[in-house]
């Protein structure tokens, strides 16, 4: 069985930019998984520091309103890995999941760390490059011309162990119908 992880699609991140395209692709993927009876699991990063955009006791840590209606399974986490000190592994095992699809925020942190941790735990992993987003930019990393999604996708793809697909490839490979 396969499962979709929707990582950290929370107000404190989504409100930092224009992520309509990514949110739309994530929503379409959620609908496709639900139609097929595959689980969708939302991860929420919950920080203890009050100045954090994902402070656990604030509206900024809430799931974004565009996707919260789909959240049946929600797991809190405190590190970039969705597996570290959470019950994600036992939930996936109980559901019989062997293939994980990655979507959400931030591409180069929680999405990438979770993809690698999933592979390390023996899951087949598909990283949906166009269904991840980041609030960071080339200025953040002082690397002129850096496309973070493309860079992370290239690194993971080059590993030869994590499947990385852009939206067109995903639609073709997994025979996704237009659900909009």
PyMOL commands that place a pseudoatom at each C-alpha (Angstrom):
pseudoatom trace, name=CA, resn=UNK, resi=1, chain=A, elem=C, hetatm=0, pos=[0.000, 0.000, 0.000]
pseudoatom trace, name=CA, resn=UNK, resi=2, chain=A, elem=C, hetatm=0, pos=[1.099, 3.566, -0.584]
pseudoatom trace, name=CA, resn=UNK, resi=3, chain=A, elem=C, hetatm=0, pos=[0.659, 6.667, 1.603]
pseudoatom trace, name=CA, resn=UNK, resi=4, chain=A, elem=C, hetatm=0, pos=[0.999, 10.399, 1.020]
pseudoatom trace, name=CA, resn=UNK, resi=5, chain=A, elem=C, hetatm=0, pos=[2.811, 12.496, 3.608]
pseudoatom trace, name=CA, resn=UNK, resi=6, chain=A, elem=C, hetatm=0, pos=[1.772, 16.151, 3.660]
pseudoatom trace, name=CA, resn=UNK, resi=7, chain=A, elem=C, hetatm=0, pos=[4.558, 17.786, 5.616]
pseudoatom trace, name=CA, resn=UNK, resi=8, chain=A, elem=C, hetatm=0, pos=[4.287, 21.081, 7.513]
pseudoatom trace, name=CA, resn=UNK, resi=9, chain=A, elem=C, hetatm=0, pos=[1.648, 22.805, 5.357]
pseudoatom trace, name=CA, resn=UNK, resi=10, chain=A, elem=C, hetatm=0, pos=[1.087, 25.251, 8.194]
pseudoatom trace, name=CA, resn=UNK, resi=11, chain=A, elem=C, hetatm=0, pos=[0.085, 28.900, 8.325]
pseudoatom trace, name=CA, resn=UNK, resi=12, chain=A, elem=C, hetatm=0, pos=[3.483, 30.099, 9.541]
pseudoatom trace, name=CA, resn=UNK, resi=13, chain=A, elem=C, hetatm=0, pos=[5.110, 28.814, 6.341]
pseudoatom trace, name=CA, resn=UNK, resi=14, chain=A, elem=C, hetatm=0, pos=[2.374, 29.121, 3.706]
pseudoatom trace, name=CA, resn=UNK, resi=15, chain=A, elem=C, hetatm=0, pos=[1.768, 32.779, 4.558]
pseudoatom trace, name=CA, resn=UNK, resi=16, chain=A, elem=C, hetatm=0, pos=[5.403, 33.654, 3.758]
pseudoatom trace, name=CA, resn=UNK, resi=17, chain=A, elem=C, hetatm=0, pos=[4.922, 33.479, -0.007]
pseudoatom trace, name=CA, resn=UNK, resi=18, chain=A, elem=C, hetatm=0, pos=[2.724, 32.728, -2.989]
pseudoatom trace, name=CA, resn=UNK, resi=19, chain=A, elem=C, hetatm=0, pos=[2.371, 28.955, -2.951]
pseudoatom trace, name=CA, resn=UNK, resi=20, chain=A, elem=C, hetatm=0, pos=[-0.931, 28.571, -4.811]
pseudoatom trace, name=CA, resn=UNK, resi=21, chain=A, elem=C, hetatm=0, pos=[0.559, 26.246, -7.445]
pseudoatom trace, name=CA, resn=UNK, resi=22, chain=A, elem=C, hetatm=0, pos=[2.116, 23.944, -4.857]
pseudoatom trace, name=CA, resn=UNK, resi=23, chain=A, elem=C, hetatm=0, pos=[-1.002, 23.944, -2.665]
pseudoatom trace, name=CA, resn=UNK, resi=24, chain=A, elem=C, hetatm=0, pos=[-3.124, 23.092, -5.698]
pseudoatom trace, name=CA, resn=UNK, resi=25, chain=A, elem=C, hetatm=0, pos=[-0.860, 20.158, -6.622]
pseudoatom trace, name=CA, resn=UNK, resi=26, chain=A, elem=C, hetatm=0, pos=[-0.832, 18.909, -3.035]
pseudoatom trace, name=CA, resn=UNK, resi=27, chain=A, elem=C, hetatm=0, pos=[-4.629, 19.109, -2.902]
pseudoatom trace, name=CA, resn=UNK, resi=28, chain=A, elem=C, hetatm=0, pos=[-5.018, 17.259, -6.192]
pseudoatom trace, name=CA, resn=UNK, resi=29, chain=A, elem=C, hetatm=0, pos=[-2.671, 14.542, -4.936]
pseudoatom trace, name=CA, resn=UNK, resi=30, chain=A, elem=C, hetatm=0, pos=[-4.581, 14.255, -1.651]
pseudoatom trace, name=CA, resn=UNK, resi=31, chain=A, elem=C, hetatm=0, pos=[-7.835, 13.800, -3.574]
pseudoatom trace, name=CA, resn=UNK, resi=32, chain=A, elem=C, hetatm=0, pos=[-6.254, 11.163, -5.807]
pseudoatom trace, name=CA, resn=UNK, resi=33, chain=A, elem=C, hetatm=0, pos=[-4.962, 9.219, -2.798]
pseudoatom trace, name=CA, resn=UNK, resi=34, chain=A, elem=C, hetatm=0, pos=[-8.335, 9.432, -1.063]
pseudoatom trace, name=CA, resn=UNK, resi=35, chain=A, elem=C, hetatm=0, pos=[-10.214, 8.222, -4.163]
pseudoatom trace, name=CA, resn=UNK, resi=36, chain=A, elem=C, hetatm=0, pos=[-7.871, 5.227, -4.317]
pseudoatom trace, name=CA, resn=UNK, resi=37, chain=A, elem=C, hetatm=0, pos=[-8.333, 4.506, -0.603]
pseudoatom trace, name=CA, resn=UNK, resi=38, chain=A, elem=C, hetatm=0, pos=[-4.694, 5.269, 0.184]
pseudoatom trace, name=CA, resn=UNK, resi=39, chain=A, elem=C, hetatm=0, pos=[-3.889, 7.032, 3.471]
pseudoatom trace, name=CA, resn=UNK, resi=40, chain=A, elem=C, hetatm=0, pos=[-2.935, 10.689, 3.667]
pseudoatom trace, name=CA, resn=UNK, resi=41, chain=A, elem=C, hetatm=0, pos=[-0.941, 11.637, 6.750]
pseudoatom trace, name=CA, resn=UNK, resi=42, chain=A, elem=C, hetatm=0, pos=[-0.318, 15.246, 7.757]
pseudoatom trace, name=CA, resn=UNK, resi=43, chain=A, elem=C, hetatm=0, pos=[2.786, 16.184, 9.687]
pseudoatom trace, name=CA, resn=UNK, resi=44, chain=A, elem=C, hetatm=0, pos=[2.889, 19.345, 11.833]
pseudoatom trace, name=CA, resn=UNK, resi=45, chain=A, elem=C, hetatm=0, pos=[6.134, 20.877, 13.002]
pseudoatom trace, name=CA, resn=UNK, resi=46, chain=A, elem=C, hetatm=0, pos=[5.622, 22.197, 16.533]
pseudoatom trace, name=CA, resn=UNK, resi=47, chain=A, elem=C, hetatm=0, pos=[8.322, 24.424, 17.996]
pseudoatom trace, name=CA, resn=UNK, resi=48, chain=A, elem=C, hetatm=0, pos=[8.684, 25.352, 21.650]
pseudoatom trace, name=CA, resn=UNK, resi=49, chain=A, elem=C, hetatm=0, pos=[10.241, 28.764, 20.924]
pseudoatom trace, name=CA, resn=UNK, resi=50, chain=A, elem=C, hetatm=0, pos=[7.670, 31.592, 20.941]
pseudoatom trace, name=CA, resn=UNK, resi=51, chain=A, elem=C, hetatm=0, pos=[9.420, 33.524, 18.149]
pseudoatom trace, name=CA, resn=UNK, resi=52, chain=A, elem=C, hetatm=0, pos=[9.189, 30.545, 15.771]
pseudoatom trace, name=CA, resn=UNK, resi=53, chain=A, elem=C, hetatm=0, pos=[6.689, 30.757, 12.894]
pseudoatom trace, name=CA, resn=UNK, resi=54, chain=A, elem=C, hetatm=0, pos=[5.578, 27.258, 13.966]
pseudoatom trace, name=CA, resn=UNK, resi=55, chain=A, elem=C, hetatm=0, pos=[5.254, 27.901, 17.706]
pseudoatom trace, name=CA, resn=UNK, resi=56, chain=A, elem=C, hetatm=0, pos=[3.021, 25.138, 19.029]
pseudoatom trace, name=CA, resn=UNK, resi=57, chain=A, elem=C, hetatm=0, pos=[0.564, 27.425, 20.845]
pseudoatom trace, name=CA, resn=UNK, resi=58, chain=A, elem=C, hetatm=0, pos=[-0.160, 29.813, 17.994]
pseudoatom trace, name=CA, resn=UNK, resi=59, chain=A, elem=C, hetatm=0, pos=[-2.374, 30.070, 14.909]
pseudoatom trace, name=CA, resn=UNK, resi=60, chain=A, elem=C, hetatm=0, pos=[0.780, 29.972, 12.801]
pseudoatom trace, name=CA, resn=UNK, resi=61, chain=A, elem=C, hetatm=0, pos=[1.262, 26.294, 13.710]
pseudoatom trace, name=CA, resn=UNK, resi=62, chain=A, elem=C, hetatm=0, pos=[-2.242, 25.365, 12.475]
pseudoatom trace, name=CA, resn=UNK, resi=63, chain=A, elem=C, hetatm=0, pos=[-2.620, 23.489, 9.215]
pseudoatom trace, name=CA, resn=UNK, resi=64, chain=A, elem=C, hetatm=0, pos=[-3.350, 25.860, 6.340]
pseudoatom trace, name=CA, resn=UNK, resi=65, chain=A, elem=C, hetatm=0, pos=[-7.070, 26.318, 5.771]
pseudoatom trace, name=CA, resn=UNK, resi=66, chain=A, elem=C, hetatm=0, pos=[-6.835, 25.204, 2.131]
pseudoatom trace, name=CA, resn=UNK, resi=67, chain=A, elem=C, hetatm=0, pos=[-5.909, 21.655, 3.186]
pseudoatom trace, name=CA, resn=UNK, resi=68, chain=A, elem=C, hetatm=0, pos=[-6.981, 21.190, 6.810]
pseudoatom trace, name=CA, resn=UNK, resi=69, chain=A, elem=C, hetatm=0, pos=[-10.323, 19.636, 5.797]
pseudoatom trace, name=CA, resn=UNK, resi=70, chain=A, elem=C, hetatm=0, pos=[-8.396, 16.627, 4.431]
pseudoatom trace, name=CA, resn=UNK, resi=71, chain=A, elem=C, hetatm=0, pos=[-6.468, 15.984, 7.642]
pseudoatom trace, name=CA, resn=UNK, resi=72, chain=A, elem=C, hetatm=0, pos=[-7.688, 12.715, 9.154]
pseudoatom trace, name=CA, resn=UNK, resi=73, chain=A, elem=C, hetatm=0, pos=[-4.282, 11.629, 10.475]
pseudoatom trace, name=CA, resn=UNK, resi=74, chain=A, elem=C, hetatm=0, pos=[-2.102, 14.371, 12.039]
pseudoatom trace, name=CA, resn=UNK, resi=75, chain=A, elem=C, hetatm=0, pos=[1.240, 13.726, 13.694]
pseudoatom trace, name=CA, resn=UNK, resi=76, chain=A, elem=C, hetatm=0, pos=[3.260, 16.385, 15.502]
pseudoatom trace, name=CA, resn=UNK, resi=77, chain=A, elem=C, hetatm=0, pos=[7.026, 16.515, 15.218]
pseudoatom trace, name=CA, resn=UNK, resi=78, chain=A, elem=C, hetatm=0, pos=[9.878, 18.672, 16.479]
pseudoatom trace, name=CA, resn=UNK, resi=79, chain=A, elem=C, hetatm=0, pos=[12.693, 17.905, 14.028]
pseudoatom trace, name=CA, resn=UNK, resi=80, chain=A, elem=C, hetatm=0, pos=[13.051, 17.949, 10.234]
pseudoatom trace, name=CA, resn=UNK, resi=81, chain=A, elem=C, hetatm=0, pos=[12.496, 14.176, 10.109]
pseudoatom trace, name=CA, resn=UNK, resi=82, chain=A, elem=C, hetatm=0, pos=[8.876, 13.096, 10.307]
pseudoatom trace, name=CA, resn=UNK, resi=83, chain=A, elem=C, hetatm=0, pos=[10.077, 9.808, 11.794]
pseudoatom trace, name=CA, resn=UNK, resi=84, chain=A, elem=C, hetatm=0, pos=[12.268, 11.010, 14.681]
pseudoatom trace, name=CA, resn=UNK, resi=85, chain=A, elem=C, hetatm=0, pos=[10.464, 10.661, 18.036]
pseudoatom trace, name=CA, resn=UNK, resi=86, chain=A, elem=C, hetatm=0, pos=[7.021, 10.300, 16.405]
pseudoatom trace, name=CA, resn=UNK, resi=87, chain=A, elem=C, hetatm=0, pos=[4.642, 7.397, 15.931]
pseudoatom trace, name=CA, resn=UNK, resi=88, chain=A, elem=C, hetatm=0, pos=[4.761, 7.676, 12.126]
pseudoatom trace, name=CA, resn=UNK, resi=89, chain=A, elem=C, hetatm=0, pos=[6.595, 4.360, 11.692]
pseudoatom trace, name=CA, resn=UNK, resi=90, chain=A, elem=C, hetatm=0, pos=[4.066, 2.411, 13.749]
pseudoatom trace, name=CA, resn=UNK, resi=91, chain=A, elem=C, hetatm=0, pos=[1.130, 4.088, 11.980]
pseudoatom trace, name=CA, resn=UNK, resi=92, chain=A, elem=C, hetatm=0, pos=[2.548, 3.235, 8.546]
pseudoatom trace, name=CA, resn=UNK, resi=93, chain=A, elem=C, hetatm=0, pos=[3.355, -0.313, 9.626]
pseudoatom trace, name=CA, resn=UNK, resi=94, chain=A, elem=C, hetatm=0, pos=[-0.160, -0.791, 10.994]
pseudoatom trace, name=CA, resn=UNK, resi=95, chain=A, elem=C, hetatm=0, pos=[-1.605, 0.383, 7.676]
pseudoatom trace, name=CA, resn=UNK, resi=96, chain=A, elem=C, hetatm=0, pos=[0.641, -1.928, 5.671]
pseudoatom trace, name=CA, resn=UNK, resi=97, chain=A, elem=C, hetatm=0, pos=[2.349, 0.948, 3.832]
pseudoatom trace, name=CA, resn=UNK, resi=98, chain=A, elem=C, hetatm=0, pos=[5.437, 0.134, 1.777]
pseudoatom trace, name=CA, resn=UNK, resi=99, chain=A, elem=C, hetatm=0, pos=[5.575, 3.166, -0.571]
pseudoatom trace, name=CA, resn=UNK, resi=100, chain=A, elem=C, hetatm=0, pos=[5.653, 6.759, 0.686]
pseudoatom trace, name=CA, resn=UNK, resi=101, chain=A, elem=C, hetatm=0, pos=[5.026, 9.871, -1.398]
pseudoatom trace, name=CA, resn=UNK, resi=102, chain=A, elem=C, hetatm=0, pos=[6.456, 13.150, -0.082]
pseudoatom trace, name=CA, resn=UNK, resi=103, chain=A, elem=C, hetatm=0, pos=[4.811, 16.582, -0.391]
pseudoatom trace, name=CA, resn=UNK, resi=104, chain=A, elem=C, hetatm=0, pos=[4.797, 19.759, 1.688]
pseudoatom trace, name=CA, resn=UNK, resi=105, chain=A, elem=C, hetatm=0, pos=[7.181, 22.321, 3.212]
pseudoatom trace, name=CA, resn=UNK, resi=106, chain=A, elem=C, hetatm=0, pos=[10.198, 23.040, 3.406]
pseudoatom trace, name=CA, resn=UNK, resi=107, chain=A, elem=C, hetatm=0, pos=[11.682, 21.189, 0.457]
pseudoatom trace, name=CA, resn=UNK, resi=108, chain=A, elem=C, hetatm=0, pos=[15.286, 21.249, 1.628]
pseudoatom trace, name=CA, resn=UNK, resi=109, chain=A, elem=C, hetatm=0, pos=[14.570, 20.471, 5.260]
pseudoatom trace, name=CA, resn=UNK, resi=110, chain=A, elem=C, hetatm=0, pos=[11.587, 18.476, 6.408]
pseudoatom trace, name=CA, resn=UNK, resi=111, chain=A, elem=C, hetatm=0, pos=[10.674, 17.024, 3.004]
pseudoatom trace, name=CA, resn=UNK, resi=112, chain=A, elem=C, hetatm=0, pos=[14.226, 15.948, 2.172]
pseudoatom trace, name=CA, resn=UNK, resi=113, chain=A, elem=C, hetatm=0, pos=[15.017, 14.673, 5.690]
pseudoatom trace, name=CA, resn=UNK, resi=114, chain=A, elem=C, hetatm=0, pos=[11.786, 12.677, 5.750]
pseudoatom trace, name=CA, resn=UNK, resi=115, chain=A, elem=C, hetatm=0, pos=[12.448, 11.182, 2.307]
pseudoatom trace, name=CA, resn=UNK, resi=116, chain=A, elem=C, hetatm=0, pos=[15.900, 10.004, 3.385]
pseudoatom trace, name=CA, resn=UNK, resi=117, chain=A, elem=C, hetatm=0, pos=[14.631, 8.706, 6.737]
pseudoatom trace, name=CA, resn=UNK, resi=118, chain=A, elem=C, hetatm=0, pos=[11.843, 6.795, 4.950]
pseudoatom trace, name=CA, resn=UNK, resi=119, chain=A, elem=C, hetatm=0, pos=[14.350, 5.156, 2.615]
pseudoatom trace, name=CA, resn=UNK, resi=120, chain=A, elem=C, hetatm=0, pos=[16.556, 4.269, 5.603]
pseudoatom trace, name=CA, resn=UNK, resi=121, chain=A, elem=C, hetatm=0, pos=[13.558, 2.472, 7.103]
pseudoatom trace, name=CA, resn=UNK, resi=122, chain=A, elem=C, hetatm=0, pos=[13.038, 0.372, 3.981]
pseudoatom trace, name=CA, resn=UNK, resi=123, chain=A, elem=C, hetatm=0, pos=[10.218, 2.253, 2.272]
pseudoatom trace, name=CA, resn=UNK, resi=124, chain=A, elem=C, hetatm=0, pos=[10.036, 2.902, -1.437]
pseudoatom trace, name=CA, resn=UNK, resi=125, chain=A, elem=C, hetatm=0, pos=[10.028, 6.710, -1.621]
pseudoatom trace, name=CA, resn=UNK, resi=126, chain=A, elem=C, hetatm=0, pos=[8.644, 9.045, -4.270]
pseudoatom trace, name=CA, resn=UNK, resi=127, chain=A, elem=C, hetatm=0, pos=[9.506, 12.726, -3.854]
pseudoatom trace, name=CA, resn=UNK, resi=128, chain=A, elem=C, hetatm=0, pos=[6.898, 14.908, -5.596]
pseudoatom trace, name=CA, resn=UNK, resi=129, chain=A, elem=C, hetatm=0, pos=[9.187, 17.783, -6.512]
pseudoatom trace, name=CA, resn=UNK, resi=130, chain=A, elem=C, hetatm=0, pos=[6.440, 20.183, -7.702]
pseudoatom trace, name=CA, resn=UNK, resi=131, chain=A, elem=C, hetatm=0, pos=[4.284, 19.418, -4.658]
pseudoatom trace, name=CA, resn=UNK, resi=132, chain=A, elem=C, hetatm=0, pos=[6.944, 20.660, -2.261]
pseudoatom trace, name=CA, resn=UNK, resi=133, chain=A, elem=C, hetatm=0, pos=[7.759, 24.283, -1.542]
pseudoatom trace, name=CA, resn=UNK, resi=134, chain=A, elem=C, hetatm=0, pos=[10.133, 26.347, 0.539]
pseudoatom trace, name=CA, resn=UNK, resi=135, chain=A, elem=C, hetatm=0, pos=[10.067, 29.774, 2.132]
pseudoatom trace, name=CA, resn=UNK, resi=136, chain=A, elem=C, hetatm=0, pos=[13.804, 30.061, 1.492]
pseudoatom trace, name=CA, resn=UNK, resi=137, chain=A, elem=C, hetatm=0, pos=[15.496, 31.439, -1.609]
pseudoatom trace, name=CA, resn=UNK, resi=138, chain=A, elem=C, hetatm=0, pos=[18.826, 31.866, -3.312]
pseudoatom trace, name=CA, resn=UNK, resi=139, chain=A, elem=C, hetatm=0, pos=[19.413, 34.851, -1.011]
pseudoatom trace, name=CA, resn=UNK, resi=140, chain=A, elem=C, hetatm=0, pos=[18.902, 32.671, 2.074]
pseudoatom trace, name=CA, resn=UNK, resi=141, chain=A, elem=C, hetatm=0, pos=[21.792, 30.472, 1.003]
pseudoatom trace, name=CA, resn=UNK, resi=142, chain=A, elem=C, hetatm=0, pos=[23.807, 33.194, -0.769]
pseudoatom trace, name=CA, resn=UNK, resi=143, chain=A, elem=C, hetatm=0, pos=[23.848, 31.073, -3.932]
pseudoatom trace, name=CA, resn=UNK, resi=144, chain=A, elem=C, hetatm=0, pos=[22.876, 33.155, -6.938]
pseudoatom trace, name=CA, resn=UNK, resi=145, chain=A, elem=C, hetatm=0, pos=[20.591, 31.276, -9.327]
pseudoatom trace, name=CA, resn=UNK, resi=146, chain=A, elem=C, hetatm=0, pos=[19.786, 28.470, -6.864]
pseudoatom trace, name=CA, resn=UNK, resi=147, chain=A, elem=C, hetatm=0, pos=[16.473, 26.725, -7.537]
pseudoatom trace, name=CA, resn=UNK, resi=148, chain=A, elem=C, hetatm=0, pos=[16.034, 24.884, -4.264]
pseudoatom trace, name=CA, resn=UNK, resi=149, chain=A, elem=C, hetatm=0, pos=[13.385, 22.423, -5.473]
pseudoatom trace, name=CA, resn=UNK, resi=150, chain=A, elem=C, hetatm=0, pos=[15.418, 21.535, -8.544]
pseudoatom trace, name=CA, resn=UNK, resi=151, chain=A, elem=C, hetatm=0, pos=[18.615, 21.185, -6.517]
pseudoatom trace, name=CA, resn=UNK, resi=152, chain=A, elem=C, hetatm=0, pos=[17.047, 18.929, -3.862]
pseudoatom trace, name=CA, resn=UNK, resi=153, chain=A, elem=C, hetatm=0, pos=[15.275, 16.925, -6.547]
pseudoatom trace, name=CA, resn=UNK, resi=154, chain=A, elem=C, hetatm=0, pos=[18.546, 16.454, -8.433]
pseudoatom trace, name=CA, resn=UNK, resi=155, chain=A, elem=C, hetatm=0, pos=[20.428, 15.337, -5.320]
pseudoatom trace, name=CA, resn=UNK, resi=156, chain=A, elem=C, hetatm=0, pos=[17.753, 12.828, -4.324]
pseudoatom trace, name=CA, resn=UNK, resi=157, chain=A, elem=C, hetatm=0, pos=[17.348, 11.571, -7.892]
pseudoatom trace, name=CA, resn=UNK, resi=158, chain=A, elem=C, hetatm=0, pos=[21.113, 11.117, -8.218]
pseudoatom trace, name=CA, resn=UNK, resi=159, chain=A, elem=C, hetatm=0, pos=[21.051, 8.857, -5.165]
pseudoatom trace, name=CA, resn=UNK, resi=160, chain=A, elem=C, hetatm=0, pos=[19.398, 6.203, -7.352]
pseudoatom trace, name=CA, resn=UNK, resi=161, chain=A, elem=C, hetatm=0, pos=[17.276, 5.154, -4.363]
pseudoatom trace, name=CA, resn=UNK, resi=162, chain=A, elem=C, hetatm=0, pos=[14.604, 7.856, -4.154]
pseudoatom trace, name=CA, resn=UNK, resi=163, chain=A, elem=C, hetatm=0, pos=[12.224, 8.360, -7.057]
pseudoatom trace, name=CA, resn=UNK, resi=164, chain=A, elem=C, hetatm=0, pos=[11.889, 12.071, -7.886]
pseudoatom trace, name=CA, resn=UNK, resi=165, chain=A, elem=C, hetatm=0, pos=[9.066, 13.140, -10.155]
pseudoatom trace, name=CA, resn=UNK, resi=166, chain=A, elem=C, hetatm=0, pos=[7.870, 16.498, -11.389]
pseudoatom trace, name=CA, resn=UNK, resi=167, chain=A, elem=C, hetatm=0, pos=[4.119, 16.836, -11.752]
pseudoatom trace, name=CA, resn=UNK, resi=168, chain=A, elem=C, hetatm=0, pos=[3.987, 15.833, -15.412]
pseudoatom trace, name=CA, resn=UNK, resi=169, chain=A, elem=C, hetatm=0, pos=[5.997, 12.681, -14.722]
pseudoatom trace, name=CA, resn=UNK, resi=170, chain=A, elem=C, hetatm=0, pos=[3.861, 11.850, -11.691]
pseudoatom trace, name=CA, resn=UNK, resi=171, chain=A, elem=C, hetatm=0, pos=[0.605, 12.218, -13.635]
pseudoatom trace, name=CA, resn=UNK, resi=172, chain=A, elem=C, hetatm=0, pos=[1.913, 10.031, -16.456]
pseudoatom trace, name=CA, resn=UNK, resi=173, chain=A, elem=C, hetatm=0, pos=[3.550, 7.331, -14.336]
pseudoatom trace, name=CA, resn=UNK, resi=174, chain=A, elem=C, hetatm=0, pos=[0.733, 6.965, -11.805]
pseudoatom trace, name=CA, resn=UNK, resi=175, chain=A, elem=C, hetatm=0, pos=[-2.135, 7.522, -14.299]
pseudoatom trace, name=CA, resn=UNK, resi=176, chain=A, elem=C, hetatm=0, pos=[-3.604, 10.467, -12.396]
pseudoatom trace, name=CA, resn=UNK, resi=177, chain=A, elem=C, hetatm=0, pos=[-6.888, 11.825, -13.712]
pseudoatom trace, name=CA, resn=UNK, resi=178, chain=A, elem=C, hetatm=0, pos=[-7.726, 15.520, -13.579]
pseudoatom trace, name=CA, resn=UNK, resi=179, chain=A, elem=C, hetatm=0, pos=[-9.434, 15.890, -10.197]
pseudoatom trace, name=CA, resn=UNK, resi=180, chain=A, elem=C, hetatm=0, pos=[-9.815, 19.679, -10.160]
for i in range(1, 180): cmd.bond("trace and resi %d" % i, "trace and resi %d" % (i + 1))
show_as sticks, trace
zoom trace
